[in-house]
């Protein structure tokens, strides 16, 4: 049975991706007048992985982690760019 984790921590999300988790949702929310990205990830062993992450016992292949972190950062950039376009369009501004 798949487990789900919701996080805004890009390092935590990247760690779960290295373990084979899938991003099932990514959305922007406003917090303290800033847009942040919330990730919902799913995998079989996320509860165990989350415990390892928060207990500082997580071990990763650094190359895999780097690729996953780049993927997460790219997703955040895309979400923010799309949000900015949508905001400009709703305000009648030029794209």
PyMOL Python script that loads the backbone (N, CA, C, O; Angstrom):
from pymol import cmd

cmd.read_pdbstr("""\
ATOM      1  N   UNK A   1       0.837  -1.187   0.000  1.00  0.00           N
ATOM      2  CA  UNK A   1       0.000   0.000   0.000  1.00  0.00           C
ATOM      3  C   UNK A   1       0.879   1.246   0.000  1.00  0.00           C
ATOM      4  O   UNK A   1       1.816   1.351   0.791  1.00  0.00           O
ATOM      5  N   UNK A   2       0.578   2.174  -0.875  1.00  0.00           N
ATOM      6  CA  UNK A   2       1.367   3.402  -0.972  1.00  0.00           C
ATOM      7  C   UNK A   2       1.090   4.330   0.203  1.00  0.00           C
ATOM      8  O   UNK A   2      -0.027   4.417   0.714  1.00  0.00           O
ATOM      9  N   UNK A   3       2.128   5.002   0.600  1.00  0.00           N
ATOM     10  CA  UNK A   3       2.035   6.004   1.658  1.00  0.00           C
ATOM     11  C   UNK A   3       2.268   7.365   1.019  1.00  0.00           C
ATOM     12  O   UNK A   3       2.952   7.467   0.001  1.00  0.00           O
ATOM     13  N   UNK A   4       1.702   8.411   1.615  1.00  0.00           N
ATOM     14  CA  UNK A   4       1.859   9.764   1.087  1.00  0.00           C
ATOM     15  C   UNK A   4       2.531  10.653   2.120  1.00  0.00           C
ATOM     16  O   UNK A   4       2.330  10.505   3.326  1.00  0.00           O
ATOM     17  N   UNK A   5       3.333  11.579   1.614  1.00  0.00           N
ATOM     18  CA  UNK A   5       3.964  12.599   2.448  1.00  0.00           C
ATOM     19  C   UNK A   5       3.759  13.932   1.748  1.00  0.00           C
ATOM     20  O   UNK A   5       3.875  14.028   0.526  1.00  0.00           O
ATOM     21  N   UNK A   6       3.453  14.959   2.534  1.00  0.00           N
ATOM     22  CA  UNK A   6       3.327  16.321   2.013  1.00  0.00           C
ATOM     23  C   UNK A   6       4.430  17.146   2.654  1.00  0.00           C
ATOM     24  O   UNK A   6       4.589  17.147   3.875  1.00  0.00           O
ATOM     25  N   UNK A   7       5.194  17.855   1.817  1.00  0.00           N
ATOM     26  CA  UNK A   7       6.308  18.648   2.329  1.00  0.00           C
ATOM     27  C   UNK A   7       6.568  19.850   1.429  1.00  0.00           C
ATOM     28  O   UNK A   7       6.247  19.833   0.241  1.00  0.00           O
ATOM     29  N   UNK A   8       7.148  20.886   2.009  1.00  0.00           N
ATOM     30  CA  UNK A   8       7.608  22.026   1.223  1.00  0.00           C
ATOM     31  C   UNK A   8       9.141  22.064   1.195  1.00  0.00           C
ATOM     32  O   UNK A   8       9.730  22.975   0.612  1.00  0.00           O
ATOM     33  N   UNK A   9       9.775  21.086   1.817  1.00  0.00           N
ATOM     34  CA  UNK A   9      11.239  20.994   1.898  1.00  0.00           C
ATOM     35  C   UNK A   9      11.772  20.317   0.631  1.00  0.00           C
ATOM     36  O   UNK A   9      11.528  19.131   0.406  1.00  0.00           O
ATOM     37  N   UNK A  10      12.499  21.074  -0.189  1.00  0.00           N
ATOM     38  CA  UNK A  10      12.993  20.514  -1.451  1.00  0.00           C
ATOM     39  C   UNK A  10      14.017  19.410  -1.229  1.00  0.00           C
ATOM     40  O   UNK A  10      14.119  18.497  -2.049  1.00  0.00           O
ATOM     41  N   UNK A  11      14.773  19.472  -0.143  1.00  0.00           N
ATOM     42  CA  UNK A  11      15.756  18.426   0.142  1.00  0.00           C
ATOM     43  C   UNK A  11      15.057  17.139   0.579  1.00  0.00           C
ATOM     44  O   UNK A  11      15.456  16.042   0.187  1.00  0.00           O
ATOM     45  N   UNK A  12      14.022  17.285   1.385  1.00  0.00           N
ATOM     46  CA  UNK A  12      13.250  16.126   1.816  1.00  0.00           C
ATOM     47  C   UNK A  12      12.575  15.470   0.605  1.00  0.00           C
ATOM     48  O   UNK A  12      12.621  14.250   0.451  1.00  0.00           O
ATOM     49  N   UNK A  13      11.957  16.275  -0.242  1.00  0.00           N
ATOM     50  CA  UNK A  13      11.306  15.741  -1.436  1.00  0.00           C
ATOM     51  C   UNK A  13      12.319  15.051  -2.349  1.00  0.00           C
ATOM     52  O   UNK A  13      12.034  13.992  -2.908  1.00  0.00           O
ATOM     53  N   UNK A  14      13.480  15.640  -2.497  1.00  0.00           N
ATOM     54  CA  UNK A  14      14.528  15.049  -3.335  1.00  0.00           C
ATOM     55  C   UNK A  14      14.989  13.707  -2.776  1.00  0.00           C
ATOM     56  O   UNK A  14      15.228  12.766  -3.533  1.00  0.00           O
ATOM     57  N   UNK A  15      15.112  13.618  -1.468  1.00  0.00           N
ATOM     58  CA  UNK A  15      15.494  12.358  -0.828  1.00  0.00           C
ATOM     59  C   UNK A  15      14.477  11.263  -1.157  1.00  0.00           C
ATOM     60  O   UNK A  15      14.853  10.146  -1.514  1.00  0.00           O
ATOM     61  N   UNK A  16      13.190  11.590  -1.036  1.00  0.00           N
ATOM     62  CA  UNK A  16      12.163  10.600  -1.330  1.00  0.00           C
ATOM     63  C   UNK A  16      12.202  10.172  -2.797  1.00  0.00           C
ATOM     64  O   UNK A  16      11.969   9.006  -3.115  1.00  0.00           O
ATOM     65  N   UNK A  17      12.495  11.116  -3.685  1.00  0.00           N
ATOM     66  CA  UNK A  17      12.607  10.766  -5.105  1.00  0.00           C
ATOM     67  C   UNK A  17      13.743   9.779  -5.341  1.00  0.00           C
ATOM     68  O   UNK A  17      13.616   8.885  -6.177  1.00  0.00           O
ATOM     69  N   UNK A  18      14.853   9.927  -4.617  1.00  0.00           N
ATOM     70  CA  UNK A  18      15.975   8.994  -4.783  1.00  0.00           C
ATOM     71  C   UNK A  18      15.587   7.578  -4.381  1.00  0.00           C
ATOM     72  O   UNK A  18      16.208   6.609  -4.817  1.00  0.00           O
ATOM     73  N   UNK A  19      14.559   7.462  -3.549  1.00  0.00           N
ATOM     74  CA  UNK A  19      14.097   6.150  -3.093  1.00  0.00           C
ATOM     75  C   UNK A  19      12.974   5.594  -3.965  1.00  0.00           C
ATOM     76  O   UNK A  19      12.416   4.537  -3.668  1.00  0.00           O
ATOM     77  N   UNK A  20      12.647   6.304  -5.033  1.00  0.00           N
ATOM     78  CA  UNK A  20      11.638   5.822  -5.963  1.00  0.00           C
ATOM     79  C   UNK A  20      10.248   6.401  -5.773  1.00  0.00           C
ATOM     80  O   UNK A  20       9.298   5.940  -6.406  1.00  0.00           O
ATOM     81  N   UNK A  21      10.109   7.399  -4.916  1.00  0.00           N
ATOM     82  CA  UNK A  21       8.803   8.032  -4.722  1.00  0.00           C
ATOM     83  C   UNK A  21       8.386   8.770  -5.990  1.00  0.00           C
ATOM     84  O   UNK A  21       9.219   9.145  -6.815  1.00  0.00           O
ATOM     85  N   UNK A  22       7.091   8.965  -6.121  1.00  0.00           N
ATOM     86  CA  UNK A  22       6.538   9.711  -7.251  1.00  0.00           C
ATOM     87  C   UNK A  22       5.898  10.988  -6.725  1.00  0.00           C
ATOM     88  O   UNK A  22       5.274  10.994  -5.664  1.00  0.00           O
ATOM     89  N   UNK A  23       6.061  12.066  -7.483  1.00  0.00           N
ATOM     90  CA  UNK A  23       5.374  13.314  -7.157  1.00  0.00           C
ATOM     91  C   UNK A  23       3.960  13.177  -7.705  1.00  0.00           C
ATOM     92  O   UNK A  23       3.767  13.052  -8.914  1.00  0.00           O
ATOM     93  N   UNK A  24       2.981  13.201  -6.821  1.00  0.00           N
ATOM     94  CA  UNK A  24       1.605  13.080  -7.303  1.00  0.00           C
ATOM     95  C   UNK A  24       0.909  14.437  -7.380  1.00  0.00           C
ATOM     96  O   UNK A  24      -0.125  14.575  -8.033  1.00  0.00           O
ATOM     97  N   UNK A  25       1.482  15.435  -6.708  1.00  0.00           N
ATOM     98  CA  UNK A  25       0.941  16.785  -6.817  1.00  0.00           C
ATOM     99  C   UNK A  25       2.010  17.779  -6.373  1.00  0.00           C
ATOM    100  O   UNK A  25       2.795  17.511  -5.464  1.00  0.00           O
ATOM    101  N   UNK A  26       2.017  18.919  -7.032  1.00  0.00           N
ATOM    102  CA  UNK A  26       2.872  20.036  -6.646  1.00  0.00           C
ATOM    103  C   UNK A  26       2.053  21.297  -6.841  1.00  0.00           C
ATOM    104  O   UNK A  26       1.521  21.534  -7.926  1.00  0.00           O
ATOM    105  N   UNK A  27       1.948  22.106  -5.799  1.00  0.00           N
ATOM    106  CA  UNK A  27       1.139  23.317  -5.898  1.00  0.00           C
ATOM    107  C   UNK A  27       1.805  24.465  -5.158  1.00  0.00           C
ATOM    108  O   UNK A  27       2.548  24.265  -4.197  1.00  0.00           O
ATOM    109  N   UNK A  28       1.522  25.663  -5.626  1.00  0.00           N
ATOM    110  CA  UNK A  28       2.011  26.864  -4.959  1.00  0.00           C
ATOM    111  C   UNK A  28       0.971  27.338  -3.959  1.00  0.00           C
ATOM    112  O   UNK A  28      -0.231  27.335  -4.227  1.00  0.00           O
ATOM    113  N   UNK A  29       1.467  27.745  -2.800  1.00  0.00           N
ATOM    114  CA  UNK A  29       0.607  28.382  -1.810  1.00  0.00           C
ATOM    115  C   UNK A  29       1.298  29.661  -1.368  1.00  0.00           C
ATOM    116  O   UNK A  29       2.507  29.821  -1.536  1.00  0.00           O
ATOM    117  N   UNK A  30       0.520  30.560  -0.808  1.00  0.00           N
ATOM    118  CA  UNK A  30       1.098  31.799  -0.302  1.00  0.00           C
ATOM    119  C   UNK A  30       1.306  31.662   1.198  1.00  0.00           C
ATOM    120  O   UNK A  30       0.402  31.276   1.939  1.00  0.00           O
ATOM    121  N   UNK A  31       2.519  31.987   1.625  1.00  0.00           N
ATOM    122  CA  UNK A  31       2.859  31.929   3.043  1.00  0.00           C
ATOM    123  C   UNK A  31       3.759  33.120   3.344  1.00  0.00           C
ATOM    124  O   UNK A  31       4.805  33.291   2.717  1.00  0.00           O
ATOM    125  N   UNK A  32       3.352  33.936   4.301  1.00  0.00           N
ATOM    126  CA  UNK A  32       4.119  35.136   4.657  1.00  0.00           C
ATOM    127  C   UNK A  32       4.419  36.002   3.436  1.00  0.00           C
ATOM    128  O   UNK A  32       5.537  36.490   3.268  1.00  0.00           O
ATOM    129  N   UNK A  33       3.409  36.188   2.586  1.00  0.00           N
ATOM    130  CA  UNK A  33       3.487  37.022   1.389  1.00  0.00           C
ATOM    131  C   UNK A  33       4.481  36.497   0.351  1.00  0.00           C
ATOM    132  O   UNK A  33       4.936  37.249  -0.510  1.00  0.00           O
ATOM    133  N   UNK A  34       4.820  35.201   0.434  1.00  0.00           N
ATOM    134  CA  UNK A  34       5.701  34.565  -0.541  1.00  0.00           C
ATOM    135  C   UNK A  34       5.016  33.322  -1.066  1.00  0.00           C
ATOM    136  O   UNK A  34       4.216  32.697  -0.369  1.00  0.00           O
ATOM    137  N   UNK A  35       5.335  32.967  -2.296  1.00  0.00           N
ATOM    138  CA  UNK A  35       4.823  31.735  -2.886  1.00  0.00           C
ATOM    139  C   UNK A  35       5.802  30.609  -2.562  1.00  0.00           C
ATOM    140  O   UNK A  35       6.998  30.707  -2.835  1.00  0.00           O
ATOM    141  N   UNK A  36       5.266  29.535  -1.974  1.00  0.00           N
ATOM    142  CA  UNK A  36       6.084  28.352  -1.730  1.00  0.00           C
ATOM    143  C   UNK A  36       5.405  27.152  -2.380  1.00  0.00           C
ATOM    144  O   UNK A  36       4.194  27.153  -2.602  1.00  0.00           O
ATOM    145  N   UNK A  37       6.190  26.146  -2.675  1.00  0.00           N
ATOM    146  CA  UNK A  37       5.681  24.959  -3.337  1.00  0.00           C
ATOM    147  C   UNK A  37       5.501  23.835  -2.316  1.00  0.00           C
ATOM    148  O   UNK A  37       6.388  23.549  -1.513  1.00  0.00           O
ATOM    149  N   UNK A  38       4.351  23.223  -2.372  1.00  0.00           N
ATOM    150  CA  UNK A  38       4.030  22.076  -1.524  1.00  0.00           C
ATOM    151  C   UNK A  38       4.001  20.843  -2.429  1.00  0.00           C
ATOM    152  O   UNK A  38       3.313  20.829  -3.449  1.00  0.00           O
ATOM    153  N   UNK A  39       4.750  19.818  -2.047  1.00  0.00           N
ATOM    154  CA  UNK A  39       4.812  18.572  -2.809  1.00  0.00           C
ATOM    155  C   UNK A  39       4.072  17.474  -2.070  1.00  0.00           C
ATOM    156  O   UNK A  39       4.197  17.341  -0.852  1.00  0.00           O
ATOM    157  N   UNK A  40       3.306  16.692  -2.803  1.00  0.00           N
ATOM    158  CA  UNK A  40       2.715  15.464  -2.274  1.00  0.00           C
ATOM    159  C   UNK A  40       3.391  14.327  -3.014  1.00  0.00           C
ATOM    160  O   UNK A  40       3.324  14.237  -4.240  1.00  0.00           O
ATOM    161  N   UNK A  41       4.048  13.454  -2.248  1.00  0.00           N
ATOM    162  CA  UNK A  41       4.780  12.335  -2.823  1.00  0.00           C
ATOM    163  C   UNK A  41       4.174  11.026  -2.340  1.00  0.00           C
ATOM    164  O   UNK A  41       3.566  10.963  -1.272  1.00  0.00           O
ATOM    165  N   UNK A  42       4.350   9.985  -3.143  1.00  0.00           N
ATOM    166  CA  UNK A  42       3.787   8.684  -2.814  1.00  0.00           C
ATOM    167  C   UNK A  42       4.820   7.592  -3.085  1.00  0.00           C
ATOM    168  O   UNK A  42       5.523   7.619  -4.095  1.00  0.00           O
ATOM    169  N   UNK A  43       4.898   6.630  -2.162  1.00  0.00           N
ATOM    170  CA  UNK A  43       5.760   5.452  -2.312  1.00  0.00           C
ATOM    171  C   UNK A  43       5.381   4.437  -1.249  1.00  0.00           C
ATOM    172  O   UNK A  43       4.598   4.733  -0.346  1.00  0.00           O
ATOM    173  N   UNK A  44       5.931   3.259  -1.357  1.00  0.00           N
ATOM    174  CA  UNK A  44       5.618   2.182  -0.423  1.00  0.00           C
ATOM    175  C   UNK A  44       6.224   2.394   0.959  1.00  0.00           C
ATOM    176  O   UNK A  44       5.602   2.034   1.958  1.00  0.00           O
ATOM    177  N   UNK A  45       7.415   2.965   1.041  1.00  0.00           N
ATOM    178  CA  UNK A  45       8.142   3.011   2.317  1.00  0.00           C
ATOM    179  C   UNK A  45       8.408   4.433   2.799  1.00  0.00           C
ATOM    180  O   UNK A  45       9.462   4.700   3.377  1.00  0.00           O
ATOM    181  N   UNK A  46       7.485   5.333   2.574  1.00  0.00           N
ATOM    182  CA  UNK A  46       7.744   6.732   2.943  1.00  0.00           C
ATOM    183  C   UNK A  46       7.802   6.958   4.449  1.00  0.00           C
ATOM    184  O   UNK A  46       8.559   7.816   4.904  1.00  0.00           O
ATOM    185  N   UNK A  47       7.039   6.227   5.223  1.00  0.00           N
ATOM    186  CA  UNK A  47       7.070   6.423   6.672  1.00  0.00           C
ATOM    187  C   UNK A  47       8.459   6.112   7.215  1.00  0.00           C
ATOM    188  O   UNK A  47       8.989   6.861   8.034  1.00  0.00           O
ATOM    189  N   UNK A  48       9.045   5.019   6.765  1.00  0.00           N
ATOM    190  CA  UNK A  48      10.403   4.659   7.185  1.00  0.00           C
ATOM    191  C   UNK A  48      11.409   5.702   6.700  1.00  0.00           C
ATOM    192  O   UNK A  48      12.283   6.132   7.453  1.00  0.00           O
ATOM    193  N   UNK A  49      11.274   6.104   5.435  1.00  0.00           N
ATOM    194  CA  UNK A  49      12.186   7.098   4.861  1.00  0.00           C
ATOM    195  C   UNK A  49      12.079   8.431   5.592  1.00  0.00           C
ATOM    196  O   UNK A  49      13.085   9.105   5.813  1.00  0.00           O
ATOM    197  N   UNK A  50      10.861   8.810   5.966  1.00  0.00           N
ATOM    198  CA  UNK A  50      10.673  10.064   6.682  1.00  0.00           C
ATOM    199  C   UNK A  50      11.354   9.998   8.048  1.00  0.00           C
ATOM    200  O   UNK A  50      11.973  10.970   8.479  1.00  0.00           O
ATOM    201  N   UNK A  51      11.245   8.875   8.718  1.00  0.00           N
ATOM    202  CA  UNK A  51      11.928   8.698   9.996  1.00  0.00           C
ATOM    203  C   UNK A  51      13.425   8.815   9.851  1.00  0.00           C
ATOM    204  O   UNK A  51      14.077   9.465  10.669  1.00  0.00           O
ATOM    205  N   UNK A  52      13.985   8.197   8.824  1.00  0.00           N
ATOM    206  CA  UNK A  52      15.429   8.284   8.577  1.00  0.00           C
ATOM    207  C   UNK A  52      15.842   9.728   8.274  1.00  0.00           C
ATOM    208  O   UNK A  52      16.869  10.206   8.756  1.00  0.00           O
ATOM    209  N   UNK A  53      15.026  10.410   7.470  1.00  0.00           N
ATOM    210  CA  UNK A  53      15.356  11.794   7.109  1.00  0.00           C
ATOM    211  C   UNK A  53      15.394  12.682   8.354  1.00  0.00           C
ATOM    212  O   UNK A  53      16.348  13.435   8.549  1.00  0.00           O
ATOM    213  N   UNK A  54      14.371  12.597   9.187  1.00  0.00           N
ATOM    214  CA  UNK A  54      14.295  13.471  10.361  1.00  0.00           C
ATOM    215  C   UNK A  54      15.206  13.033  11.506  1.00  0.00           C
ATOM    216  O   UNK A  54      15.482  13.824  12.408  1.00  0.00           O
ATOM    217  N   UNK A  55      15.671  11.799  11.483  1.00  0.00           N
ATOM    218  CA  UNK A  55      16.620  11.332  12.499  1.00  0.00           C
ATOM    219  C   UNK A  55      18.064  11.432  12.023  1.00  0.00           C
ATOM    220  O   UNK A  55      18.978  10.952  12.695  1.00  0.00           O
ATOM    221  N   UNK A  56      18.270  12.056  10.864  1.00  0.00           N
ATOM    222  CA  UNK A  56      19.611  12.287  10.306  1.00  0.00           C
ATOM    223  C   UNK A  56      20.360  10.986  10.038  1.00  0.00           C
ATOM    224  O   UNK A  56      21.582  10.937  10.181  1.00  0.00           O
ATOM    225  N   UNK A  57      19.647   9.940   9.653  1.00  0.00           N
ATOM    226  CA  UNK A  57      20.287   8.669   9.310  1.00  0.00           C
ATOM    227  C   UNK A  57      20.075   8.316   7.838  1.00  0.00           C
ATOM    228  O   UNK A  57      20.394   7.206   7.412  1.00  0.00           O
ATOM    229  N   UNK A  58      19.544   9.249   7.072  1.00  0.00           N
ATOM    230  CA  UNK A  58      19.290   9.021   5.645  1.00  0.00           C
ATOM    231  C   UNK A  58      20.615   8.947   4.891  1.00  0.00           C
ATOM    232  O   UNK A  58      21.520   9.751   5.115  1.00  0.00           O
ATOM    233  N   UNK A  59      20.709   7.975   3.999  1.00  0.00           N
ATOM    234  CA  UNK A  59      21.889   7.801   3.159  1.00  0.00           C
ATOM    235  C   UNK A  59      21.429   7.802   1.713  1.00  0.00           C
ATOM    236  O   UNK A  59      20.467   7.119   1.361  1.00  0.00           O
ATOM    237  N   UNK A  60      22.118   8.571   0.871  1.00  0.00           N
ATOM    238  CA  UNK A  60      21.743   8.640  -0.543  1.00  0.00           C
ATOM    239  C   UNK A  60      22.973   8.543  -1.429  1.00  0.00           C
ATOM    240  O   UNK A  60      24.097   8.811  -1.004  1.00  0.00           O
ATOM    241  N   UNK A  61      22.729   8.157  -2.656  1.00  0.00           N
ATOM    242  CA  UNK A  61      23.743   8.271  -3.690  1.00  0.00           C
ATOM    243  C   UNK A  61      23.751   9.743  -4.096  1.00  0.00           C
ATOM    244  O   UNK A  61      22.726  10.271  -4.528  1.00  0.00           O
ATOM    245  N   UNK A  62      24.873  10.393  -3.964  1.00  0.00           N
ATOM    246  CA  UNK A  62      24.939  11.837  -4.183  1.00  0.00           C
ATOM    247  C   UNK A  62      24.566  12.238  -5.603  1.00  0.00           C
ATOM    248  O   UNK A  62      23.938  13.279  -5.794  1.00  0.00           O
ATOM    249  N   UNK A  63      24.933  11.445  -6.601  1.00  0.00           N
ATOM    250  CA  UNK A  63      24.583  11.765  -7.984  1.00  0.00           C
ATOM    251  C   UNK A  63      23.069  11.697  -8.184  1.00  0.00           C
ATOM    252  O   UNK A  63      22.482  12.568  -8.827  1.00  0.00           O
ATOM    253  N   UNK A  64      22.445  10.662  -7.634  1.00  0.00           N
ATOM    254  CA  UNK A  64      20.987  10.550  -7.732  1.00  0.00           C
ATOM    255  C   UNK A  64      20.305  11.719  -7.029  1.00  0.00           C
ATOM    256  O   UNK A  64      19.347  12.295  -7.544  1.00  0.00           O
ATOM    257  N   UNK A  65      20.810  12.059  -5.846  1.00  0.00           N
ATOM    258  CA  UNK A  65      20.213  13.158  -5.087  1.00  0.00           C
ATOM    259  C   UNK A  65      20.324  14.467  -5.863  1.00  0.00           C
ATOM    260  O   UNK A  65      19.374  15.248  -5.915  1.00  0.00           O
ATOM    261  N   UNK A  66      21.473  14.696  -6.457  1.00  0.00           N
ATOM    262  CA  UNK A  66      21.695  15.923  -7.232  1.00  0.00           C
ATOM    263  C   UNK A  66      20.710  16.012  -8.399  1.00  0.00           C
ATOM    264  O   UNK A  66      20.138  17.071  -8.655  1.00  0.00           O
ATOM    265  N   UNK A  67      20.517  14.902  -9.100  1.00  0.00           N
ATOM    266  CA  UNK A  67      19.559  14.895 -10.224  1.00  0.00           C
ATOM    267  C   UNK A  67      18.133  15.149  -9.731  1.00  0.00           C
ATOM    268  O   UNK A  67      17.375  15.889 -10.357  1.00  0.00           O
ATOM    269  N   UNK A  68      17.781  14.535  -8.613  1.00  0.00           N
ATOM    270  CA  UNK A  68      16.431  14.723  -8.073  1.00  0.00           C
ATOM    271  C   UNK A  68      16.220  16.157  -7.583  1.00  0.00           C
ATOM    272  O   UNK A  68      15.139  16.720  -7.760  1.00  0.00           O
ATOM    273  N   UNK A  69      17.234  16.742  -6.976  1.00  0.00           N
ATOM    274  CA  UNK A  69      17.147  18.125  -6.512  1.00  0.00           C
ATOM    275  C   UNK A  69      16.987  19.074  -7.704  1.00  0.00           C
ATOM    276  O   UNK A  69      16.215  20.030  -7.637  1.00  0.00           O
ATOM    277  N   UNK A  70      17.707  18.815  -8.779  1.00  0.00           N
ATOM    278  CA  UNK A  70      17.576  19.621  -9.994  1.00  0.00           C
ATOM    279  C   UNK A  70      16.158  19.495 -10.557  1.00  0.00           C
ATOM    280  O   UNK A  70      15.569  20.483 -10.995  1.00  0.00           O
ATOM    281  N   UNK A  71      15.620  18.283 -10.541  1.00  0.00           N
ATOM    282  CA  UNK A  71      14.246  18.049 -11.015  1.00  0.00           C
ATOM    283  C   UNK A  71      13.239  18.829 -10.172  1.00  0.00           C
ATOM    284  O   UNK A  71      12.328  19.456 -10.714  1.00  0.00           O
ATOM    285  N   UNK A  72      13.399  18.794  -8.865  1.00  0.00           N
ATOM    286  CA  UNK A  72      12.498  19.517  -7.955  1.00  0.00           C
ATOM    287  C   UNK A  72      12.601  21.025  -8.198  1.00  0.00           C
ATOM    288  O   UNK A  72      11.583  21.708  -8.312  1.00  0.00           O
ATOM    289  N   UNK A  73      13.820  21.538  -8.276  1.00  0.00           N
ATOM    290  CA  UNK A  73      14.007  22.977  -8.504  1.00  0.00           C
ATOM    291  C   UNK A  73      13.409  23.414  -9.840  1.00  0.00           C
ATOM    292  O   UNK A  73      12.843  24.503  -9.939  1.00  0.00           O
ATOM    293  N   UNK A  74      13.531  22.582 -10.854  1.00  0.00           N
ATOM    294  CA  UNK A  74      12.944  22.889 -12.158  1.00  0.00           C
ATOM    295  C   UNK A  74      11.421  22.938 -12.065  1.00  0.00           C
ATOM    296  O   UNK A  74      10.786  23.817 -12.648  1.00  0.00           O
ATOM    297  N   UNK A  75      10.850  22.009 -11.342  1.00  0.00           N
ATOM    298  CA  UNK A  75       9.394  21.983 -11.156  1.00  0.00           C
ATOM    299  C   UNK A  75       8.918  23.236 -10.419  1.00  0.00           C
ATOM    300  O   UNK A  75       7.911  23.834 -10.797  1.00  0.00           O
ATOM    301  N   UNK A  76       9.635  23.629  -9.380  1.00  0.00           N
ATOM    302  CA  UNK A  76       9.276  24.840  -8.632  1.00  0.00           C
ATOM    303  C   UNK A  76       9.347  26.058  -9.555  1.00  0.00           C
ATOM    304  O   UNK A  76       8.452  26.903  -9.540  1.00  0.00           O
ATOM    305  N   UNK A  77      10.407  26.146 -10.354  1.00  0.00           N
ATOM    306  CA  UNK A  77      10.547  27.263 -11.292  1.00  0.00           C
ATOM    307  C   UNK A  77       9.409  27.319 -12.295  1.00  0.00           C
ATOM    308  O   UNK A  77       8.893  28.395 -12.596  1.00  0.00           O
ATOM    309  N   UNK A  78       9.017  26.163 -12.813  1.00  0.00           N
ATOM    310  CA  UNK A  78       7.914  26.105 -13.774  1.00  0.00           C
ATOM    311  C   UNK A  78       6.592  26.535 -13.143  1.00  0.00           C
ATOM    312  O   UNK A  78       5.820  27.283 -13.742  1.00  0.00           O
ATOM    313  N   UNK A  79       6.344  26.055 -11.934  1.00  0.00           N
ATOM    314  CA  UNK A  79       5.106  26.431 -11.244  1.00  0.00           C
ATOM    315  C   UNK A  79       5.056  27.933 -10.979  1.00  0.00           C
ATOM    316  O   UNK A  79       4.011  28.560 -11.152  1.00  0.00           O
ATOM    317  N   UNK A  80       6.174  28.506 -10.562  1.00  0.00           N
ATOM    318  CA  UNK A  80       6.208  29.938 -10.281  1.00  0.00           C
ATOM    319  C   UNK A  80       6.060  30.757 -11.561  1.00  0.00           C
ATOM    320  O   UNK A  80       5.387  31.788 -11.563  1.00  0.00           O
ATOM    321  N   UNK A  81       6.684  30.303 -12.649  1.00  0.00           N
ATOM    322  CA  UNK A  81       6.567  31.019 -13.930  1.00  0.00           C
ATOM    323  C   UNK A  81       5.127  30.975 -14.443  1.00  0.00           C
ATOM    324  O   UNK A  81       4.599  31.983 -14.914  1.00  0.00           O
ATOM    325  N   UNK A  82       4.498  29.807 -14.351  1.00  0.00           N
ATOM    326  CA  UNK A  82       3.096  29.689 -14.786  1.00  0.00           C
ATOM    327  C   UNK A  82       2.182  30.541 -13.925  1.00  0.00           C
ATOM    328  O   UNK A  82       1.244  31.153 -14.437  1.00  0.00           O
ATOM    329  N   UNK A  83       2.439  30.589 -12.633  1.00  0.00           N
ATOM    330  CA  UNK A  83       1.632  31.413 -11.734  1.00  0.00           C
ATOM    331  C   UNK A  83       1.785  32.893 -12.076  1.00  0.00           C
ATOM    332  O   UNK A  83       0.817  33.652 -12.054  1.00  0.00           O
ATOM    333  N   UNK A  84       3.010  33.285 -12.389  1.00  0.00           N
ATOM    334  CA  UNK A  84       3.254  34.687 -12.739  1.00  0.00           C
ATOM    335  C   UNK A  84       2.530  35.055 -14.035  1.00  0.00           C
ATOM    336  O   UNK A  84       1.943  36.133 -14.136  1.00  0.00           O
ATOM    337  N   UNK A  85       2.573  34.157 -15.027  1.00  0.00           N
ATOM    338  CA  UNK A  85       1.861  34.401 -16.284  1.00  0.00           C
ATOM    339  C   UNK A  85       0.355  34.522 -16.041  1.00  0.00           C
ATOM    340  O   UNK A  85      -0.310  35.408 -16.577  1.00  0.00           O
ATOM    341  N   UNK A  86      -0.162  33.603 -15.217  1.00  0.00           N
ATOM    342  CA  UNK A  86      -1.592  33.629 -14.922  1.00  0.00           C
ATOM    343  C   UNK A  86      -1.977  34.907 -14.196  1.00  0.00           C
ATOM    344  O   UNK A  86      -3.034  35.475 -14.469  1.00  0.00           O
ATOM    345  N   UNK A  87      -1.145  35.367 -13.283  1.00  0.00           N
ATOM    346  CA  UNK A  87      -1.413  36.604 -12.544  1.00  0.00           C
ATOM    347  C   UNK A  87      -1.394  37.803 -13.477  1.00  0.00           C
ATOM    348  O   UNK A  87      -2.272  38.663 -13.407  1.00  0.00           O
ATOM    349  N   UNK A  88      -0.394  37.860 -14.350  1.00  0.00           N
ATOM    350  CA  UNK A  88      -0.304  38.973 -15.303  1.00  0.00           C
ATOM    351  C   UNK A  88      -1.513  38.983 -16.245  1.00  0.00           C
ATOM    352  O   UNK A  88      -2.071  40.038 -16.545  1.00  0.00           O
ATOM    353  N   UNK A  89      -1.901  37.804 -16.698  1.00  0.00           N
ATOM    354  CA  UNK A  89      -3.043  37.698 -17.623  1.00  0.00           C
ATOM    355  C   UNK A  89      -4.327  38.154 -16.941  1.00  0.00           C
ATOM    356  O   UNK A  89      -5.144  38.850 -17.546  1.00  0.00           O
ATOM    357  N   UNK A  90      -4.504  37.759 -15.674  1.00  0.00           N
ATOM    358  CA  UNK A  90      -5.734  38.136 -14.964  1.00  0.00           C
ATOM    359  C   UNK A  90      -5.767  39.641 -14.667  1.00  0.00           C
ATOM    360  O   UNK A  90      -6.835  40.222 -14.473  1.00  0.00           O
ATOM    361  N   UNK A  91      -4.591  40.255 -14.635  1.00  0.00           N
ATOM    362  CA  UNK A  91      -4.520  41.708 -14.383  1.00  0.00           C
ATOM    363  C   UNK A  91      -4.540  42.496 -15.686  1.00  0.00           C
ATOM    364  O   UNK A  91      -4.474  43.725 -15.681  1.00  0.00           O
ATOM    365  N   UNK A  92      -4.632  41.771 -16.811  1.00  0.00           N
ATOM    366  CA  UNK A  92      -4.696  42.446 -18.111  1.00  0.00           C
ATOM    367  C   UNK A  92      -3.348  42.869 -18.638  1.00  0.00           C
ATOM    368  O   UNK A  92      -3.272  43.648 -19.587  1.00  0.00           O
ATOM    369  N   UNK A  93      -2.281  42.371 -18.041  1.00  0.00           N
ATOM    370  CA  UNK A  93      -0.934  42.742 -18.478  1.00  0.00           C
ATOM    371  C   UNK A  93      -0.486  41.914 -19.670  1.00  0.00           C
ATOM    372  O   UNK A  93      -1.089  40.896 -20.010  1.00  0.00           O
ATOM    373  N   UNK A  94       0.572  42.371 -20.285  1.00  0.00           N
ATOM    374  CA  UNK A  94       1.137  41.660 -21.440  1.00  0.00           C
ATOM    375  C   UNK A  94       2.005  40.524 -20.944  1.00  0.00           C
ATOM    376  O   UNK A  94       2.614  40.599 -19.877  1.00  0.00           O
ATOM    377  N   UNK A  95       2.048  39.456 -21.752  1.00  0.00           N
ATOM    378  CA  UNK A  95       2.895  38.306 -21.430  1.00  0.00           C
ATOM    379  C   UNK A  95       4.201  38.539 -22.033  1.00  0.00           C
ATOM    380  O   UNK A  95       5.099  37.707 -21.904  1.00  0.00           O
TER     381      UNK A  95
END
""", "prot")
cmd.dss("prot")
cmd.show_as("cartoon", "prot")
cmd.util.cbc("prot")
cmd.orient("prot")
